[in-house]
Every structure is written in C-alpha cells, then in structure tokens.
Amino acid sequence: MENFDNYEKEKKTINIYTANGVALAITGMAAALFGIPFYFIWGSAFSLSLQQSLLFMLLLVVGIIIHELIHGFFFGLFAKNGFKSIRFGVMWQTLTPYCHCKEPLKIKHYFLGALMPALLLGVVPVVISLFNGSGLLLILGVFFTGAAAGDFMVVWILRKEHPETYVQDHPSEAGCHVYRKR
C-alpha cells in the first residue's frame, strides 16, 4: 500500500436515510423505464404465481447477500492485500448490509466495485426479462437497481475526482475518505 502521509484526506459520506428515499425513487423510475417496454413487448400477461412469489422472496434475501459479495469480489481484485482487506457486516440501526474494503483503492477501481452489483443484479436480469418475458426477472432487476441507490450516491459524490485518486471506504458510515496528493 502506498504511504498516505503526503495526502490530504477528505471525508465524503451519504445519509443512509436519504439513500433509502433515493432507493424508492430509483426503484420507481426503474419500474417505469423497464416495465413499460416489458409491457409493450409481452403485453399485460405479467403476473407471478404463488410459487414464483415465494421464489422471489427467497431470491431477494440471497440477492442481498450476493450484492455485497460482488462488491467484495471486485474490491478484493484491486486491493493490495486482496480479499484479506474485505469485511462484511450489517449496520443494525438501519438494517443495511455492507461490504467494507479496509485499504484505499483508486477511484476507477472503487467505481467498478461499487457499480457491479447494480449491473449484474439489476440491469442484466431486466435485459434478459425483455427477451424472455420473465416477470420474475423483471421485478428482481428493478428491485436490485433500486437497492444500489447508496452505491449510486457514493459514486455521484466522487464523480469529479480524478480516476487515479485514492479512496477508502469509511469504516462505520456510508461513504468514504478521499486521498489527494498535497
């Protein structure tokens, strides 16, 4: 790991309650953005059976765990100490699961790790649903697009930083510390 003594450190965090509100807004927008084309392609035959509804609930729980594992996988790829630098947990006050990388990453790598769950669990299932007519995949994709709201918000507050700048997850809040050379 690089020595960060000659770096200026800035805390950048998001409010987790605001993130929950943003998640609802993103979920609604994703439902409209993806649901309207789904409706025009597949018609009004969209429904979930009881069995599919139970499967949906199971996949939500499993998907939340996979969401955090995806973060950990991509952060671990770029962390100097690899997967030893990855920690998982839950912010119990807000029932928010998290993945934490204990060492700084370049912003370009951090962005990749932050956005991959939205892509793999959100966008990909929705696109597949448009081709195969699966309402289950559509709903899961919409849900997991909205579930990435906190990730989108952190990427948004870092969007003007140089891709080679270092960023480290905040150990106890939703957000990070940015390290800029002095």
N, C-alpha and C positions, 0 to 999 in steps of 0.2 A: 504494500500500500504506500502511496505517496505520502510525504510528510506535509501536513497542512498548517505548519506554523506560520508560513508566509501567506496565508489566505485569510480573507475576510469571510466571516461566517454570518449568514442571514437566515433567520427562521421564517419559513413560509408554511402556514397551516390553513386548513379549512375548518369551518364549523360543521361538526358531524350532523347537527340538527338541520342546518341549511342543506347539507348534502342529501338528507332524507327527503326534503321537499323537492330538491332538484331531481332526485331519483323518480319521484312521482311524475314530474313534468316530462322527463326524458322517456319514461315508460309510456305515457300518453302520446307523446309525439311519435315514438317508435311504433306504437299500435296503429296510429293513423298512417304513418309513412309506409309501413309494411302490410298492414291489414287491408288497406284499400286496394293495392294491386292484387293481393291474395284473393279478395272478394271478386274482382273483375276477371281473374284467371279461373278461379274454381267455383264461383257462384256462392249462393247462400247456404250451401250444404255443410258449412262448418259447424261441427259440434264434437263434444267429447263424451264418450261413453263413461259409465261409472268406472270401469276398469282403466280407461285412459286417464280419468281424473285422479285415481289413486296412483297410477304410474307417474303422473305429473307431479304430485306432492312428493313422491319419493325422489324423483329426478331434481326437484328444487333443492332438497337437502343435500343430495350428492353433488349437485352442481355448485352449490355454495362452497363446499369443500374443494372441489376441483378448481374453482375460480382462484382460490388462494394458492393452491398447488401450482397453478400456471404462473402466477406471479413469482413464486419461489423458484420454479424451474428457470425462468428467463433471467431473474436477478442472479441466481446462482451461476449461470453460464458466464456472466461478466464480472462477478466478484472475484477478487484476487484469491481469497480463501475458499472459493467455490461455495458449495452447499453448506459448509460449516458456518457460513455467515448468515444463514437464513433461519428465522424464527417465526413460528406461527402462534396465534393466540386469539382471544376474544376480548373486546372492550365491553365488559359486562354491563356497564351503565346504559349503553345504547344497543346491546346485543349485536355488536358489529364485529364480525371476524376480520382478522388482518394477517398479512404477511409482512414481516419486517426484515430488511437487509441491514445488518449491523455495520456495514462498511460503505464508504462512498463509491458511487458509480458515476460514470459520465452520463450527462443528461440524455444523450442519444440512446444509451442502453437502458436507462431508467424508464424513458418513454416506451420503449419496446416492451419491457416487463409490465409496465402499468397498463398498456392498451391491449395486450394479447388476450386477456380473458374476455373483453368486450368483443373482440374479433372472433375468437374461437367458440365462445358460448353464446354470443349474441347474433352477430351478422351471419356467420356461416350457417347456423340452423335455419335462420329466416330465409336465406337464399335457397337452401335446399327445399324448404317448405313451398316456395314459389314454383319449384319444378315438380315436386311430388304430391302436393296438395295436403300435406300433413298439418292439420290444425294443432296437434301437439307440439310439433317442432316450431311452428309459428309462435305459439304462446310462450314456449321456453325461450326462444330467441328474443322476443320482445322483453320478457322479464329480465334476462341476463344483460340485455343492452341497458336497461334502467338500473340494474344492480351495479353497473360500472360507473355510476354518477360520481362517486368520490374520486375514482381514478381520473375521470374526465376533468374534474375540477382541479386536481393537483397538476395535471398536465397543462391546464389552462393558465394557472398562476406561474408556471415555469416556461411558457411558450416563447418569451422574449430572450431567454437565456441562450448563450452560445452552446451548441451541441457538445463541445469538449469540456464545458464547465462541469465541476463535480457536484453531486447532490447525494445526500444521505437521508434515508428515512428518519423521521422523528421517532424516537423510541416509545413515546407514550401518547402522541397526538396524531391526528390525521394530517399528514403533511411531511415536510422535510426541512433540512438545512441545506442551503446553497453555499458552496465554497468558491469564492472568486479570488484569483491572484491579486495581490496588492500592487 
